[in-house]
């Protein structure tokens, strides 16, 4: 995967403002865990080669709700949203993709999907 020039690292996570930065953060987590794409496919019950197509330098597939949720869960990652009126890095954990386990009280992406949306 190509390095992302504008991607910032913060303690406990990595800021992802774009889809490319999100896939870069996921790919870096795969490397951190010393996992192989085919092994990740098997853990997620995805078709052989699917992860490689998602995380390739020039992807031939893009994340959908199922593959994103599975990768986040298996890799121990959580998405946190933050409107960020302060610095680009923000002052809280809600502005980054991070390994799951944050104790700030914010929900994961999957939990947020189940919450009723404000009308």
N, C-alpha and C positions, 0 to 999 in steps of 0.2 A: 504494500500500500504506500502511496506517495505521502511524504510528510506534509502536514498541514501547517503552513507558516503562521497563521493567525491564531492557531489553537493555543490555549493557555492551560497550564497545569496549576492547580491549587491544592493545598493539603487535603488529602483524602479523596481527590477526584480530578476530573478533567472537564473543562468547560467545552461544551459543544453547542455552537450557535447555528450550525448548518447540518444538513444531512451528511455531507462529506466528513465533517468533524465527528459526527456521531458514529459513523462506520469506522473511522480511524480509532476512536476510543474503544470500540468493541474489538477491533483487530489487535490493539495493544493489550487488551485484557486477555485475549486468546494466547498471545505470546507470553505474558506474565505467568499464566497458568501452565505454560509449556504444553499446550493442547494442540492436537492436530485437527485440521478441518474435518476429515472423515470421522474421527472419533467424536467430534462435536455433533456432526450430523446424526451419528448413532445415538448419542445421549439425548438429543432433541427429537428423535424419531423423524428426522427429515430425510429426504431422498439423498443418496450418496452424491456428493459433489455440490450440494446446494450451498453450503457455507462458503466454499471456494468461489462460487459465482457471486455471492453477496459481497464478499470482502476482497475481490480481485481489484487490482489497480484500475482496471476498466471493467466495472461490474457488468455482467450479463443479466443479472436479476437484481431486484430491489426489495428491501424489507417490506413486508406486509404485517398486519397485526399478529398473525400466528408466529411467523419466524422471529419477529422482533421480541415478542413476549417470551418465547422459548429460549432465545439466546440470552436475554436479560436474566431470566430465572436460572439457567444452568451456569452462567458465568458469574452469578452473584452480583449483578449490576442493578442499579436503580436509576430511573430518570427523575430528576427534580426540576420543577419549573420555577422561574423567578422573574418577575418583571424588571428587576435590576435598574432602579433609578440612580444608583450610585456608580461605583467603579465597574468596569467591564467584568472584573472577576467577582464582584459582589462580596458582601461580607458574610453571607451564610451559605450553608451547604446546598441550598435549593437552586443554585445556579450551575450545577455541574452533574456530569455522569459520574457516578462513584460506585465503589463496591458497596453492596447492600449492608445494612447494619447501622445506619445513621440513627442516632437516638434523639433527633430533634423533634419527633412527633409528626413529621410530614409523611404522607402515604407514598406508596410506590405507584408507578404508572398503571399497573393492573388494578390497584385499589381505586385510583382516581377514575378509571373507566366505569367502575360500578357505582360511583356516586352520582346522584341525580344532578343534572346540569341546571344552573340558574337560568330562569327565563326572563 
